Amino acid sequence: MNGAQLHQAAIEIARNLPFSQQDHPFGPEYEVFKILEKIFMLTAEVADVKIVNIKCDPYKSQEYQELYSFIIPGYHMNKKHWISITPH
């Protein structure tokens, strides 16, 4: 899955979640999704690599990072509560 496909899939899933709202509080280049005013996902591009940051249970975060090489600690986010998904 390339970066554009990753962003598109994440956005489509987030849009279909109950009570999900799309926003651009950090500028038009970031797709931010909230539920009840709490951010749970955002898309970004870092050094020409598209990533998706997702809020994650701290206990699952480490497990996911060990299982999947394309999941890393949340870029520019709290590493305990966020993960980043990169293209693979």
C-alpha positions in Angstrom: 0.0 0.0 0.0 1.5 3.3 -1.0 1.1 6.6 0.9 -1.9 7.9 -1.1 -3.7 4.6 -0.7 -2.9 4.6 3.0 -4.4 8.1 3.4 -7.4 7.3 1.4 -8.2 4.1 3.3 -7.7 5.8 6.7 -9.9 8.8 5.7 -12.7 6.5 4.4 -12.7 4.4 7.5 -12.7 7.5 9.8 -15.5 9.2 7.9 -17.7 6.2 8.4 -17.3 5.9 12.2 -20.3 7.0 14.2 -20.1 10.6 15.4 -16.9 11.2 13.5 -16.2 14.7 12.4 -13.5 15.9 9.9 -11.7 19.1 10.7 -8.6 21.1 9.7 -7.4 22.8 12.9 -3.7 22.5 11.8 -4.1 23.7 8.2 -5.5 22.2 5.0 -2.7 19.7 4.6 -3.8 17.7 7.7 -7.0 15.7 7.7 -8.0 15.5 11.4 -10.8 13.4 12.7 -12.5 13.8 16.1 -15.3 12.1 18.0 -16.9 14.2 20.7 -14.3 16.9 20.2 -11.4 14.5 20.8 -8.9 13.8 18.1 -8.4 10.2 17.3 -6.7 10.3 13.9 -4.8 12.6 11.6 -3.0 12.3 8.3 0.3 14.0 7.6 3.3 14.0 5.3 6.7 13.9 6.8 9.8 14.1 4.6 7.7 13.2 1.6 6.3 10.1 3.4 2.6 10.0 4.0 1.7 8.8 7.5 -1.4 8.3 9.6 -1.4 9.0 13.3 -3.9 7.1 15.4 -4.8 7.2 19.0 -4.1 3.8 20.5 -4.5 2.0 23.8 -1.1 2.2 25.5 -1.0 -1.6 26.1 -1.8 -2.4 22.5 0.6 0.2 21.1 3.8 -1.8 21.9 2.2 -5.0 20.7 1.3 -3.5 17.4 4.8 -2.1 16.9 6.4 -5.5 17.6 4.0 -7.3 15.2 4.1 -4.8 12.3 7.2 -3.1 10.9 5.0 -0.3 9.4 3.7 0.8 12.8 6.0 3.1 14.7 5.6 5.3 17.8 3.4 8.3 17.0 5.3 10.9 15.0 5.3 14.3 16.8 2.7 12.9 19.3 2.7 11.3 22.8 4.5 8.0 22.1 2.5 6.3 24.8 -1.0 7.0 23.4 -0.3 7.4 19.6 1.1 5.2 16.8 2.0 6.2 13.2 1.2 3.9 10.3 3.6 4.2 7.4 3.2 2.9 3.8 4.5 -0.6 3.2 
